[in-house]
Amino acid sequence: MHSSFLKLVEHSCILGYERAALVLRRGPEQKLWGSIGSGFRSRKFHHRTTTNCCSTASAIVPADDKYGNKQVISITPRLYDYILSNVREPVILRQLREETASMCGSQMQVSPDQAQLLAMLVQILGAQRCIELGVYNGYSSLAIALVLPETGFLVACERDAKSLEVAKKYYQKAGVSHKVNVKHGLAADALKSLILNGESCSYDFAFVDAEKRMNQEYFELLLQLVRVGGVIVIDNVLWHGKVADPMVNDAKTVSIRNFNEGLMEDKRVNISMVPIGDGMTICQKR
Ligand SMILES: C[S@@+](CC[C@H](N)C(=O)[O-])C[C@H]1O[C@@H](n2cnc3c(N)ncnc32)[C@H](O)[C@@H]1O
């Protein structure tokens, strides 16, 4: 291979999915691959592998010189194991995760590092009134309920009765049932009835993890329900990386991509897209 032609096969892990990416680079200035365009802001990236005596980690450097030589870490399976080993997962959450592992849909629940971040946001906010859309077996809702004060509560919206049975069993086991108000049905309907009930501007925190194509509608309803300074977190904003791939244009991907694009221009909220799990955007109502 020509010396100015560097070819790397880099293993990275997004959401536990191991994938191999072929990266071609010709010298420091000429990038052959890695350009993202059409439909969203264009970005180019260098991928490089940094090595020390006992480990290898991948790093990405934005090709735009105005970002300088800033290296952003790229998660490898080994690094993700390390991250997981640094999560303080309560025993009851571990039990729920382990019981769910063999069940259909187990990949849907948030990762322990995501759950820990959600719980911390709730604590930082001193949240009393929370909403979750998309409960499944209850992993993220239980993480939230565990850190809520005795006077706090979570409105937990889920359309699947079977999943709710598992969730309720764990709320009971954890002694937090009194803090969780389960709404069985469509999430948007539950939000509309909270608004009709005069609860606008009274919630501190909301987590959105239900039907992805409904995110814009959920967001509009939640903006009515959450107080100024309150936080709305949306899960799966990176959608397994598909949002950044112009070749992927299925309805779900396009809808998440459009939602992300809309948030960039939305002056009603402060935003931060965090590459944790499948990507979460944290929005704070202004
Ligand atoms: C990704 S899972 C939620 C995972 C959960 N947050 C956790 O971490 O364990 C999405 C859930 O949303 C529910 N769901 C999907 N569309 C819904 C809707 N329109 N209304 C209510 N629940 C919905 C599904 O039944 C599923 O259980």
The ligand as a Gaussian input file, in Angstrom:
#p B3LYP/6-31G(d) Opt

LIG

0 1
 C      -38.155000       1.693000      23.753000
 S      -39.440000       0.983000      24.651000
 C      -39.349000       1.816000      26.200000
 C      -38.206000       1.363000      27.031000
 C      -38.206000       1.928000      28.423000
 N      -38.119000       3.364000      28.417000
 C      -37.039000       1.340000      29.186000
 O      -35.985000       1.953000      29.245000
 O      -37.185000       0.219000      29.683000
 C      -40.831000       1.704000      23.893000
 C      -42.149000       1.372000      24.552000
 O      -43.087000       2.315000      24.078000
 C      -44.329000       1.678000      23.933000
 N      -45.091000       2.452000      22.965000
 C      -44.904000       2.556000      21.646000
 N      -45.788000       3.394000      21.095000
 C      -46.561000       3.846000      22.113000
 C      -47.649000       4.746000      22.182000
 N      -48.120000       5.361000      21.089000
 N      -48.199000       4.989000      23.383000
 C      -47.721000       4.369000      24.493000
 N      -46.699000       3.502000      24.491000
 C      -46.117000       3.249000      23.311000
 C      -43.990000       0.278000      23.449000
 O      -45.027000      -0.620000      23.773000
 C      -42.694000      -0.004000      24.204000
 O      -42.939000      -0.726000      25.374000

